[in-house]
Amino acid sequence: MILNPKLFEHDVEQTPTRNGYGEGLLELGEGNSNVVVLTGDLKESTRVEAFAKKYPERFIECGVAEQNMVGIAAGLAAAGKIPFISSYAVFSPGRSWDQCRVSVCYSNLNVKIAGAHTGVSVGPDGATHQALEDIAIMRVLPNMTVVVPCDAIETKKMTLASVARPGPVYFRFAREKTPVITTAETPFEIGKAEVLWDSQNFQFSNSNFQIISEFSNLQNQVAIVACGPLVYQSLVAAKELHGEGIGTTVVNNHTVKPMDAATITKVARDCGAVVTVEEHQIMGGMGSAVAEVLAANYPVPMEYVGMPNKFGESGQPEELLEKYGMSVAAIKEAVKRVMPRKKG
């Protein structure tokens, strides 16, 4: 697996995932004249400003009217365009869910919905702007694809790939800079989860990853299934657990719907226990979707790392992740809690 060679170094590159969205749109704009971008008075924040400057005839500023924006996008899609609508996730889909349901999903229209500023890592903006329910409300919609990229590079790949996927797609981004985990060569395919860490079989491109501790070929005790920027925290937790003699498998489960049931079932069968990690409410989120897959295919004991049925608050991103149990330490604790209950 090809990962950033500086992944575990203090100076690892950090870039907001939303930057990859803006870069992807620019590339799409050049190669596909049907791509149209809309926003709700958040041109700079959602990183669509460069597209608007380069392709003003294909950019629509809808103002603070997210429900209208979805309706406009539905009309454009019905006319053969490929609209990307861009806002904070608390506004779209938060305030426009009915339009997403009826105007877009009911007709299976080719609308791409970008929800920015998700999770508690939005920071000082506080609970009203920290989208923690969007995966749940979007994955339940028929015809909707839901993708949660782990870094800026993967976000760009996802933006480019979404055009080739017919029908509605929802993807969520973080606000803050987060570590760049992947490279341009790292595989990405919508609907295909990727194993990024395997304590039993080190298969990494950089030798630094192999010099971790005296332990080698550890039996993998727990599978850590993560999405979004918290994939990085999951990898750090796996590295630290390896140093303690606890083997893990880490899966980048970027596509929440349709989920890669084969990969999720395989790692559950291989390890016998699963911890899910997401910057979203535990109820209804990616972890719930993983539980649904495993309940139908291979039930194992599980622990869930995510927002524990609470609203967020103002604060620094790392402080909030720590307070609400989404830090590296919290992931390690979840692994150790589930180990005694593991299957097999």
Residue frames relative to the residue before (quaternion, step in Angstrom):
aa qw qx qy qz dx dy dz
M 1.0000 0.0000 0.0000 0.0000 0.00 0.00 0.00
I 0.3052 -0.7709 0.5377 0.1531 3.58 -0.81 1.02
L 0.0423 0.7948 -0.5994 0.0849 3.55 -0.53 1.26
N 0.6790 -0.4567 0.3772 0.4336 3.54 -1.32 0.22
P 0.4181 -0.7408 0.4584 0.2573 3.64 -0.58 1.06
K 0.6981 0.4274 -0.2734 0.5052 3.61 1.22 -0.33
L 0.2110 0.8496 -0.4699 0.1136 3.56 1.32 0.29
F 0.8025 0.2899 -0.1358 0.5034 3.58 0.83 -0.97
E 0.5197 0.6313 -0.4222 0.3913 3.59 1.21 0.32
H 0.6240 -0.5878 0.3700 0.3580 3.56 -1.17 0.63
D 0.7353 0.3975 -0.2291 0.4989 3.58 1.15 -0.56
V 0.2055 0.7872 -0.5510 0.1860 3.60 1.10 0.62
E 0.5422 -0.6392 0.4387 0.3240 3.56 -0.96 0.89
Q 0.0829 -0.7870 0.6103 0.0344 3.57 -1.01 0.85
T 0.0700 0.7845 -0.6042 0.1205 3.55 -0.83 1.10
P 0.5073 -0.6336 0.4707 0.3459 3.63 -0.96 0.70
T 0.5332 -0.6342 0.4496 0.3337 3.59 -0.94 0.81
R 0.6038 0.5831 -0.3591 0.4081 3.60 1.05 -0.68
N 0.5519 0.6081 -0.4025 0.4044 3.61 1.14 -0.45
G 0.6372 0.5378 -0.3197 0.4501 3.56 1.05 -0.76
Y 0.5957 0.5580 -0.3519 0.4582 3.56 1.14 -0.62
G 0.6754 0.4951 -0.2904 0.4630 3.56 0.86 -0.95
E 0.6550 0.5065 -0.3085 0.4683 3.58 0.98 -0.85
G 0.6527 0.5206 -0.3105 0.4545 3.56 1.00 -0.83
L 0.6430 0.5249 -0.3234 0.4543 3.57 1.00 -0.81
L 0.6274 0.5381 -0.3382 0.4500 3.60 0.97 -0.80
E 0.6717 0.4905 -0.2928 0.4718 3.57 0.94 -0.89
L 0.6469 0.5111 -0.3149 0.4703 3.57 1.00 -0.82
G 0.6370 0.5574 -0.3290 0.4185 3.57 0.97 -0.85
E 0.6624 0.5124 -0.2997 0.4570 3.53 1.05 -0.77
G 0.7844 0.3733 -0.1781 0.4622 3.56 0.96 -0.84
N 0.7862 0.2291 -0.1151 0.5622 3.60 1.18 -0.32
S 0.2919 -0.8048 0.4967 0.1429 3.57 -0.32 1.28
N 0.6052 0.5664 -0.3588 0.4291 3.60 1.24 -0.19
V 0.5335 0.6218 -0.4161 0.3945 3.60 1.23 -0.22
V 0.0227 -0.7773 0.6269 -0.0470 3.54 -0.84 1.12
V 0.1811 -0.7928 0.5756 0.0863 3.60 -0.98 0.82
L 0.0771 -0.7796 0.6213 0.0127 3.54 -0.99 0.95
T 0.0154 0.7936 -0.6078 -0.0210 3.57 -1.17 0.52
G 0.4003 -0.7107 0.5350 0.2201 3.53 -1.29 0.45
D 0.7595 -0.3835 0.1922 0.4890 3.56 0.49 1.27
L 0.6220 0.5074 -0.3454 0.4862 3.58 1.12 0.70
K 0.0781 0.8612 -0.4969 0.0725 3.53 1.03 0.88
E 0.7281 0.4215 -0.2478 0.4804 3.58 0.81 -0.99
S 0.6706 0.5306 -0.3060 0.4184 3.58 0.86 -0.96
T 0.7433 0.3807 -0.2225 0.5031 3.58 1.02 -0.74
R 0.4647 -0.7370 0.3891 0.2992 3.56 1.38 0.23
V 0.4691 0.6570 -0.4671 0.3607 3.59 1.02 0.75
E 0.3844 0.7613 -0.4547 0.2568 3.59 1.30 0.02
A 0.6541 0.5174 -0.3238 0.4467 3.60 0.93 -0.84
F 0.6301 0.5152 -0.3319 0.4767 3.60 1.01 -0.78
A 0.6528 0.5327 -0.3155 0.4366 3.58 0.92 -0.91
K 0.6719 0.4934 -0.2953 0.4668 3.58 1.02 -0.79
K 0.7218 0.4494 -0.2532 0.4615 3.56 0.94 -0.85
Y 0.8001 0.1592 -0.0601 0.5753 3.57 1.07 -0.78
P 0.0333 -0.8574 0.5131 0.0229 3.62 0.64 1.05
E 0.6391 0.5366 -0.3334 0.4387 3.59 1.11 -0.59
R 0.7295 0.3593 -0.2280 0.5355 3.60 1.27 -0.23
F 0.5979 0.5160 -0.3694 0.4897 3.55 1.22 0.54
I 0.0838 -0.7966 0.5985 0.0157 3.57 -0.93 0.96
E 0.2016 -0.7518 0.6196 0.1013 3.56 -0.75 1.11
C 0.1833 -0.8362 0.5139 0.0550 3.54 -0.39 1.29
G 0.4267 -0.6970 0.4738 0.3281 3.60 1.22 -0.24
V 0.6919 -0.4512 0.3498 0.4420 3.53 -1.33 -0.17
A 0.4696 0.6297 -0.4497 0.4251 3.54 0.49 1.31
E 0.0644 -0.8706 0.4872 0.0238 3.53 0.68 1.16
Q 0.6320 0.5342 -0.3448 0.4431 3.61 1.00 -0.72
N 0.6425 0.5001 -0.3128 0.4891 3.57 1.04 -0.80
M 0.6144 0.5674 -0.3437 0.4271 3.56 1.02 -0.82
V 0.6611 0.4883 -0.3122 0.4765 3.60 0.92 -0.85
G 0.6427 0.5235 -0.3258 0.4547 3.59 0.99 -0.77
I 0.6333 0.5161 -0.3218 0.4787 3.59 1.01 -0.81
A 0.6549 0.5164 -0.3073 0.4582 3.57 0.94 -0.92
A 0.6324 0.5294 -0.3332 0.4569 3.58 0.99 -0.78
G 0.6561 0.5073 -0.3097 0.4650 3.56 0.98 -0.80
L 0.6406 0.5193 -0.3164 0.4689 3.56 0.99 -0.83
A 0.6576 0.5066 -0.3080 0.4647 3.58 0.96 -0.87
A 0.6394 0.5246 -0.3232 0.4600 3.58 1.00 -0.78
A 0.6927 0.4520 -0.2623 0.4971 3.59 1.21 -0.56
G 0.6666 -0.5492 0.2863 0.4149 3.59 1.26 0.20
K 0.5310 0.6139 -0.4174 0.4085 3.58 1.26 0.07
I 0.3258 -0.7034 0.5873 0.2328 3.57 -1.34 0.22
P 0.0661 -0.8455 0.5296 0.0179 3.60 0.08 1.25
F 0.1688 -0.7263 0.6591 0.0981 3.52 -1.18 0.82
I 0.1015 -0.7985 0.5912 0.0513 3.60 -0.63 1.07
S 0.1360 -0.8377 0.5281 -0.0308 3.52 -0.77 1.16
S 0.2658 0.7406 -0.5822 0.2045 3.56 -0.76 1.08
Y 0.6216 -0.4409 0.4297 0.4843 3.56 -1.28 -0.22
A 0.5524 -0.6492 0.4099 0.3245 3.56 -0.95 0.83
V 0.5978 0.5566 -0.3834 0.4311 3.62 1.09 -0.50
F 0.6973 0.4264 -0.2628 0.5127 3.59 1.24 -0.45
S 0.7797 -0.0020 0.0279 0.6255 3.56 1.03 -0.84
P 0.4925 -0.2240 -0.8235 0.1706 1.61 -1.02 2.30
G 0.3641 0.7837 -0.4696 0.1808 3.62 1.20 -0.10
R 0.7913 0.2698 -0.1429 0.5297 3.60 0.86 -0.95
S 0.7343 0.4193 -0.2237 0.4848 3.58 1.20 -0.24
W 0.2694 0.8120 -0.4908 0.1648 3.58 1.21 0.38
D 0.6298 0.5387 -0.3460 0.4398 3.60 0.96 -0.78
Q 0.6696 0.4818 -0.3010 0.4784 3.59 0.97 -0.83
C 0.6061 0.5340 -0.3517 0.4731 3.59 1.08 -0.68
R 0.6777 0.5072 -0.2852 0.4495 3.56 0.96 -0.89
V 0.8009 0.3384 -0.1609 0.4671 3.56 0.62 -1.17
S 0.7455 0.4231 -0.2417 0.4547 3.58 0.78 -1.01
V 0.7682 0.3527 -0.1845 0.5015 3.59 1.04 -0.76
C 0.7817 0.3812 -0.2141 0.4449 3.59 0.47 -1.18
Y 0.6178 0.5633 -0.3580 0.4157 3.60 0.94 -0.78
S 0.7480 0.3384 -0.1912 0.5381 3.58 1.08 -0.77
N 0.3734 -0.7569 0.4618 0.2727 3.59 1.31 0.09
L 0.2148 0.8161 -0.5037 0.1848 3.55 0.91 0.97
N 0.5370 -0.6702 0.4355 0.2697 3.53 -1.17 0.72
V 0.2698 0.7619 -0.5273 0.2620 3.58 0.63 1.19
K 0.1924 -0.7674 0.6040 0.0960 3.57 -0.92 0.95
I 0.1496 -0.8189 0.5540 0.0119 3.56 -0.66 1.20
A 0.1143 -0.8085 0.5769 0.0210 3.57 -0.57 1.20
G 0.1021 -0.7956 0.5968 0.0189 3.56 -0.66 1.17
A 0.1327 -0.8188 0.5574 0.0354 3.57 -0.44 1.24
H 0.8022 0.3177 -0.2208 0.4547 3.55 -1.40 0.12
T 0.2957 0.7640 -0.5160 0.2502 3.57 0.80 1.03
G 0.7724 0.3749 -0.2700 0.4359 3.54 -1.29 0.43
V 0.6549 -0.5215 0.3755 0.3977 3.57 -1.30 0.19
S 0.5602 0.6230 -0.3917 0.3803 3.59 1.20 -0.35
V 0.3885 0.6696 -0.5009 0.3870 3.59 1.27 0.17
G 0.3301 -0.8216 0.4178 0.2036 3.56 1.23 -0.54
P 0.8830 -0.0185 0.0005 0.4690 3.60 -0.90 -0.93
D 0.5433 0.6311 -0.4097 0.3723 3.63 1.15 -0.39
G 0.4152 -0.7768 0.4032 0.2484 3.57 1.25 -0.33
A 0.8106 -0.3652 0.1993 0.4120 3.51 -1.42 0.12
T 0.6513 0.5444 -0.3351 0.4087 3.60 0.95 -0.81
H 0.7561 0.3585 -0.1980 0.5104 3.59 1.14 -0.56
Q 0.5894 0.5655 -0.3710 0.4419 3.61 1.24 0.08
A 0.2002 -0.8037 0.5524 0.0940 3.57 -0.11 1.29
L 0.0384 0.8166 -0.5692 0.0874 3.55 -0.61 1.19
E 0.6907 0.4643 -0.2553 0.4920 3.57 1.32 0.09
D 0.4715 0.7483 -0.3979 0.2436 3.58 1.27 -0.25
I 0.6056 0.5354 -0.3727 0.4557 3.61 1.01 -0.66
A 0.6606 0.5325 -0.3082 0.4302 3.56 0.91 -0.94
I 0.7400 0.4274 -0.2546 0.4526 3.59 0.77 -0.97
M 0.6917 0.4685 -0.2926 0.4653 3.60 1.13 -0.49
R 0.6640 0.5200 -0.3340 0.4209 3.60 0.93 -0.73
V 0.6202 0.5577 -0.3443 0.4310 3.59 1.19 -0.43
L 0.5908 0.5992 -0.3673 0.3961 3.61 1.21 -0.37
P 0.4656 -0.6632 0.5031 0.3005 3.62 -0.84 0.89
N 0.8173 0.2508 -0.2361 0.4620 3.54 -1.18 0.81
M 0.5988 0.5961 -0.3610 0.3946 3.63 1.21 -0.25
T 0.2196 -0.7204 0.6449 0.1301 3.54 -1.10 0.88
V 0.1194 -0.8007 0.5858 0.0396 3.61 -0.96 0.88
V 0.0024 0.8106 -0.5819 0.0653 3.57 -0.66 1.18
V 0.0888 -0.7874 0.6099 0.0121 3.58 -0.97 0.94
P 0.1764 -0.8356 0.5108 0.0985 3.63 0.09 1.23
C 0.4950 -0.7086 0.4387 0.2457 3.54 -1.13 0.76
D 0.8079 0.0165 0.0019 0.5891 3.61 1.13 -0.49
A 0.7364 -0.4340 0.2849 0.4339 3.57 -1.31 0.06
I 0.6335 0.5301 -0.3380 0.4510 3.59 1.00 -0.77
E 0.6800 0.4734 -0.2887 0.4798 3.56 0.90 -0.90
T 0.6036 0.5556 -0.3586 0.4454 3.60 1.09 -0.64
K 0.6413 0.5035 -0.3276 0.4773 3.58 0.98 -0.79
K 0.6493 0.5133 -0.3227 0.4592 3.59 0.90 -0.86
M 0.6537 0.5214 -0.3055 0.4556 3.56 0.99 -0.87
T 0.6371 0.5287 -0.3261 0.4563 3.58 0.98 -0.85
L 0.6689 0.4884 -0.2923 0.4781 3.57 0.94 -0.88
A 0.6920 0.4925 -0.2830 0.4456 3.58 0.91 -0.91
S 0.5971 0.6116 -0.3667 0.3673 3.60 1.06 -0.66
V 0.5942 0.5835 -0.3665 0.4150 3.59 1.12 -0.60
A 0.6940 0.4718 -0.2721 0.4710 3.57 1.04 -0.74
R 0.6440 0.4977 -0.3231 0.4828 3.59 1.28 -0.13
P 0.3376 -0.7676 0.5016 0.2125 3.62 -0.36 1.16
G 0.7515 0.3950 -0.2897 0.4420 3.55 -1.17 0.63
P 0.7091 -0.4831 0.3137 0.4068 3.56 -1.31 0.12
V 0.0669 -0.7647 0.6407 0.0172 3.55 -1.14 0.80
Y 0.1168 -0.7621 0.6322 0.0766 3.56 -1.04 0.84
F 0.0565 0.7799 -0.6230 0.0184 3.56 -0.98 0.86
R 0.2627 -0.7879 0.5489 0.0943 3.53 -1.09 0.87
F 0.1592 -0.7943 0.5837 0.0557 3.55 -1.09 0.82
A 0.4224 -0.6579 0.5553 0.2835 3.52 -1.33 0.35
R 0.5112 -0.6418 0.4789 0.3120 3.57 -1.28 0.33
E 0.7373 0.4538 -0.2317 0.4437 3.56 0.80 -1.08
K 0.5925 -0.5138 0.4673 0.4081 3.52 -1.33 0.22
T 0.0114 -0.7846 0.6199 -0.0098 3.56 -0.99 0.86
P 0.6552 -0.5498 0.3393 0.3917 3.61 -1.12 0.59
V 0.3874 -0.6787 0.5753 0.2416 3.53 -1.14 0.75
I 0.2146 -0.8247 0.5195 0.0624 3.54 -0.41 1.32
T 0.7849 0.3403 -0.1445 0.4972 3.54 0.89 -1.01
T 0.3389 -0.6897 0.5892 0.2497 3.55 -1.37 -0.11
A 0.7014 -0.4363 0.3376 0.4514 3.56 -1.29 0.05
E 0.6979 0.4802 -0.2671 0.4593 3.60 1.14 -0.61
T 0.4955 0.6623 -0.4392 0.3505 3.60 1.19 -0.25
P 0.4834 -0.6837 0.4506 0.3094 3.64 -0.75 0.94
F 0.0709 0.7687 -0.6351 0.0259 3.56 -1.16 0.68
E 0.1351 0.7570 -0.6289 0.1150 3.52 -0.95 0.99
I 0.4668 -0.6591 0.5043 0.3055 3.57 -0.82 0.94
G 0.7960 0.2675 -0.2245 0.4945 3.56 -0.83 1.05
K 0.7055 0.4104 -0.2561 0.5179 3.59 1.29 -0.01
A 0.2695 -0.7659 0.5664 0.1415 3.59 -0.49 1.21
E 0.2439 -0.7796 0.5650 0.1166 3.56 -1.16 0.68
V 0.3403 -0.7009 0.5888 0.2148 3.58 -0.97 0.90
L 0.1606 -0.8219 0.5438 0.0538 3.58 -0.55 1.20
W 0.7929 0.1460 -0.0511 0.5894 3.59 1.15 -0.55
D 0.0619 0.7742 -0.6252 0.0763 3.52 -0.97 0.92
S 0.3239 -0.7921 0.4851 0.1797 3.58 -0.26 1.26
Q 0.6464 0.5354 -0.3310 0.4313 3.59 1.09 -0.57
N 0.8069 0.1248 -0.0290 0.5766 3.54 0.99 -0.83
F 0.2053 -0.7869 0.5706 0.1141 3.56 -0.13 1.24
Q 0.0650 0.7988 -0.5893 0.1017 3.55 -0.58 1.20
F 0.3570 0.7499 -0.4783 0.2854 3.56 0.87 0.93
S 0.5500 -0.6599 0.4119 0.3038 3.54 -1.10 0.72
N 0.7473 0.3678 -0.2080 0.5128 3.59 1.13 -0.52
S 0.4798 -0.7139 0.4298 0.2745 3.58 -0.74 1.05
N 0.5154 0.6459 -0.4258 0.3687 3.60 1.17 -0.38
F 0.6374 0.5478 -0.3331 0.4274 3.56 1.06 -0.68
Q 0.6696 0.5249 -0.3045 0.4282 3.56 1.14 -0.55
I 0.6835 0.4478 -0.2878 0.4995 3.60 1.16 -0.48
I 0.1872 0.8187 -0.5096 0.1871 3.54 0.35 1.27
S 0.7844 -0.1709 0.1504 0.5770 3.57 0.85 -0.87
E 0.6872 -0.4537 0.3531 0.4441 3.53 -1.29 -0.14
F 0.6141 0.5727 -0.3491 0.4160 3.57 1.21 -0.40
S 0.0485 0.7728 -0.6325 0.0196 3.55 -1.09 0.73
N 0.8294 0.1652 -0.1526 0.5114 3.54 -1.20 0.60
L 0.1476 0.8081 -0.5497 0.1518 3.56 0.90 0.95
Q 0.4747 -0.6160 0.5322 0.3347 3.55 -1.13 0.58
N 0.3908 -0.7307 0.5068 0.2379 3.56 -0.77 1.00
Q 0.2687 -0.8112 0.5091 0.1027 3.52 -0.53 1.25
V 0.8135 0.0750 0.0350 0.5757 3.56 0.98 -0.89
A 0.2942 -0.7110 0.6065 0.2002 3.55 -1.16 0.68
I 0.1756 -0.7559 0.6234 0.0957 3.57 -0.89 0.98
V 0.0842 -0.8019 0.5915 -0.0048 3.57 -0.51 1.23
A 0.0399 0.8357 -0.5373 0.1063 3.57 -0.37 1.26
C 0.0970 -0.7689 0.6248 0.0951 3.53 -1.34 0.27
G 0.7741 0.3367 -0.2523 0.4730 3.56 -1.25 0.45
P 0.7955 -0.3163 0.2161 0.4696 3.59 -1.27 -0.26
L 0.6006 0.5719 -0.3751 0.4142 3.63 1.13 -0.41
V 0.4055 0.6616 -0.4988 0.3860 3.58 1.24 0.17
Y 0.6182 0.5481 -0.3458 0.4448 3.59 1.03 -0.74
Q 0.6640 0.4898 -0.3081 0.4736 3.61 0.84 -0.93
S 0.6315 0.5400 -0.3297 0.4482 3.57 1.07 -0.71
L 0.6564 0.5002 -0.3061 0.4746 3.58 1.03 -0.78
V 0.6313 0.5135 -0.3304 0.4781 3.58 1.02 -0.76
A 0.6386 0.5199 -0.3197 0.4687 3.57 0.99 -0.85
A 0.6492 0.5208 -0.3153 0.4560 3.59 0.97 -0.86
K 0.6392 0.5223 -0.3201 0.4649 3.58 1.00 -0.82
E 0.6824 0.4763 -0.2896 0.4729 3.59 0.92 -0.91
L 0.6389 0.5149 -0.3258 0.4696 3.59 1.00 -0.76
H 0.6061 0.5514 -0.3495 0.4544 3.58 1.05 -0.74
G 0.6584 0.5120 -0.3015 0.4620 3.56 1.03 -0.80
E 0.6802 0.4465 -0.2706 0.5145 3.57 1.28 -0.38
G 0.5862 -0.6138 0.3545 0.3925 3.57 1.29 0.14
I 0.5752 0.5546 -0.3860 0.4611 3.59 1.23 0.39
G 0.2369 -0.7957 0.5463 0.1106 3.56 -0.55 1.18
T 0.0298 -0.7949 0.6060 -0.0052 3.55 -1.09 0.76
T 0.2579 -0.6829 0.6465 0.2217 3.49 -1.43 0.15
V 0.1354 -0.7899 0.5934 0.0750 3.61 -0.88 0.91
V 0.1264 -0.7984 0.5884 0.0214 3.53 -0.80 1.12
N 0.2814 -0.7102 0.6222 0.1715 3.54 -1.00 0.93
N 0.0573 -0.8316 0.5517 -0.0292 3.57 -0.07 1.35
H 0.0148 -0.8744 0.4850 -0.0048 3.55 0.75 1.11
T 0.7251 0.3684 -0.2493 0.5257 3.60 1.05 -0.59
V 0.2323 -0.7928 0.5536 0.1053 3.54 -0.40 1.28
K 0.7833 -0.0125 0.0130 0.6214 3.59 1.15 -0.64
P 0.5045 -0.3136 -0.7870 0.1670 1.57 -1.33 2.13
M 0.4102 -0.7349 0.4869 0.2336 3.57 -0.84 0.96
D 0.4862 -0.6454 0.5157 0.2847 3.52 -1.20 0.70
A 0.1805 -0.8398 0.5051 0.0843 3.56 0.29 1.30
A 0.6243 0.5607 -0.3511 0.4155 3.60 1.00 -0.73
T 0.6933 0.4613 -0.2841 0.4753 3.59 0.86 -0.93
I 0.6515 0.5159 -0.3192 0.4556 3.60 0.92 -0.89
T 0.6651 0.4933 -0.3040 0.4711 3.58 0.93 -0.86
K 0.6466 0.5321 -0.3283 0.4371 3.59 0.95 -0.82
V 0.7001 0.4492 -0.3028 0.4652 3.61 0.79 -0.90
A 0.6067 0.5359 -0.3559 0.4670 3.60 1.11 -0.58
R 0.6605 0.4973 -0.3024 0.4743 3.58 0.98 -0.83
D 0.6744 0.5078 -0.2954 0.4472 3.58 0.95 -0.87
C 0.7786 0.3633 -0.1742 0.4811 3.58 0.96 -0.90
G 0.3678 -0.7618 0.4676 0.2562 3.59 1.03 -0.70
A 0.7778 0.1060 -0.0955 0.6121 3.61 1.29 0.03
V 0.1690 -0.7992 0.5748 0.0475 3.56 -1.14 0.71
V 0.0987 -0.7290 0.6724 0.0819 3.53 -1.22 0.73
T 0.1694 -0.7765 0.5974 0.1070 3.59 -0.82 0.95
V 0.1335 -0.8002 0.5845 0.0136 3.56 -1.06 0.86
E 0.2178 0.7662 -0.5753 0.1856 3.58 -0.72 1.09
E 0.3863 -0.6903 0.5588 0.2488 3.56 -1.22 0.55
H 0.4995 0.5927 -0.3989 0.4899 3.52 0.72 1.24
Q 0.6502 -0.4663 0.3939 0.4522 3.57 -1.23 0.25
I 0.5174 -0.6362 0.4724 0.3230 3.57 -0.99 0.83
M 0.6941 0.4600 -0.2768 0.4796 3.58 0.92 -0.88
G 0.8539 0.1799 -0.1422 0.4673 3.53 -0.83 1.02
G 0.6074 0.6064 -0.3390 0.3853 3.58 1.23 -0.20
M 0.8079 -0.2327 0.1926 0.5060 3.54 -1.22 -0.57
G 0.6403 0.5389 -0.3282 0.4381 3.58 0.98 -0.82
S 0.6336 0.5169 -0.3217 0.4774 3.56 1.04 -0.76
A 0.6459 0.5163 -0.3182 0.4635 3.56 1.01 -0.79
V 0.6230 0.5185 -0.3313 0.4831 3.60 1.05 -0.75
A 0.6456 0.5236 -0.3198 0.4548 3.59 0.96 -0.86
E 0.6272 0.5335 -0.3344 0.4585 3.59 1.03 -0.74
V 0.6483 0.5143 -0.3094 0.4685 3.56 0.98 -0.89
L 0.7191 0.4495 -0.2627 0.4602 3.59 0.83 -0.97
A 0.5902 0.5625 -0.3722 0.4435 3.61 1.06 -0.60
A 0.7132 0.4462 -0.2490 0.4797 3.56 1.06 -0.75
N 0.7991 0.3424 -0.1394 0.4741 3.59 1.10 -0.67
Y 0.7891 -0.1587 0.1507 0.5740 3.60 0.86 -0.92
P 0.1562 -0.8309 0.5262 0.0913 3.62 0.22 1.21
V 0.0488 0.7683 -0.6360 0.0534 3.55 -0.99 0.95
P 0.6189 -0.5111 0.4148 0.4286 3.62 -1.21 0.26
M 0.0831 -0.8093 0.5815 0.0053 3.57 -1.03 0.84
E 0.1064 -0.7183 0.6778 0.1152 3.50 -1.40 0.40
Y 0.2548 -0.7860 0.5533 0.1057 3.55 -1.12 0.73
V 0.1202 -0.7568 0.6399 0.0568 3.56 -0.88 1.01
G 0.3963 0.6735 -0.5301 0.3292 3.54 -0.64 1.17
M 0.7144 -0.4061 0.3156 0.4745 3.57 -1.24 -0.30
P 0.3021 -0.8140 0.4732 0.1490 3.62 -0.54 1.16
N 0.7518 -0.4198 0.2323 0.4523 3.59 0.44 1.26
K 0.5676 0.5553 -0.3969 0.4603 3.57 0.96 0.95
F 0.4382 -0.6035 0.5712 0.3428 3.51 -1.37 0.15
G 0.5130 -0.6392 0.4743 0.3214 3.56 -1.23 0.42
E 0.2556 -0.7334 0.6011 0.1884 3.54 -1.29 -0.42
S 0.6313 -0.5133 0.4034 0.4187 3.55 -1.28 0.09
G 0.3522 0.7120 -0.5550 0.2470 3.56 -1.08 0.76
Q 0.6188 -0.5091 0.4230 0.4229 3.54 -1.30 -0.01
P 0.6392 -0.5838 0.3335 0.3733 3.61 -0.96 0.83
E 0.7012 0.4637 -0.2941 0.4547 3.60 0.77 -0.96
E 0.6126 0.5470 -0.3416 0.4570 3.59 1.08 -0.71
L 0.6880 0.4836 -0.2831 0.4611 3.57 0.94 -0.90
L 0.6218 0.5238 -0.3450 0.4691 3.59 1.01 -0.70
E 0.6469 0.5101 -0.3078 0.4760 3.57 1.05 -0.80
K 0.6827 0.5120 -0.2961 0.4291 3.58 0.80 -1.02
Y 0.7843 0.3487 -0.1701 0.4840 3.57 0.90 -0.93
G 0.6041 -0.6497 0.3314 0.3211 3.58 1.18 0.51
M 0.5530 0.5941 -0.4148 0.4114 3.58 0.98 0.84
S 0.4238 0.7112 -0.4492 0.3357 3.57 1.20 0.51
V 0.7038 -0.4088 0.3541 0.4607 3.55 -1.34 0.00
A 0.6532 0.5187 -0.3163 0.4519 3.58 0.92 -0.89
A 0.6581 0.5118 -0.3140 0.4543 3.59 0.97 -0.81
I 0.6323 0.5183 -0.3346 0.4686 3.59 1.04 -0.73
K 0.6482 0.5105 -0.3181 0.4669 3.59 0.96 -0.85
E 0.6433 0.5194 -0.3226 0.4609 3.59 0.98 -0.81
A 0.6461 0.5194 -0.3217 0.4574 3.59 0.99 -0.81
V 0.6210 0.5333 -0.3328 0.4681 3.57 1.04 -0.78
K 0.7025 0.4642 -0.2746 0.4644 3.58 0.86 -0.93
R 0.6170 0.5403 -0.3532 0.4502 3.62 1.13 -0.53
V 0.7354 0.4394 -0.2498 0.4514 3.55 0.91 -0.87
M 0.5225 0.6836 -0.4031 0.3118 3.60 1.13 -0.54
P 0.6890 0.4817 -0.3234 0.4345 3.66 0.79 -0.82
R 0.7029 0.4599 -0.2572 0.4778 3.59 1.19 -0.43
K 0.4106 0.7689 -0.4395 0.2167 3.57 1.28 -0.17
K 0.5099 -0.6552 0.4806 0.2824 3.52 -1.19 0.70
G 0.7735 0.2967 -0.2410 0.5056 3.57 -1.01 0.80
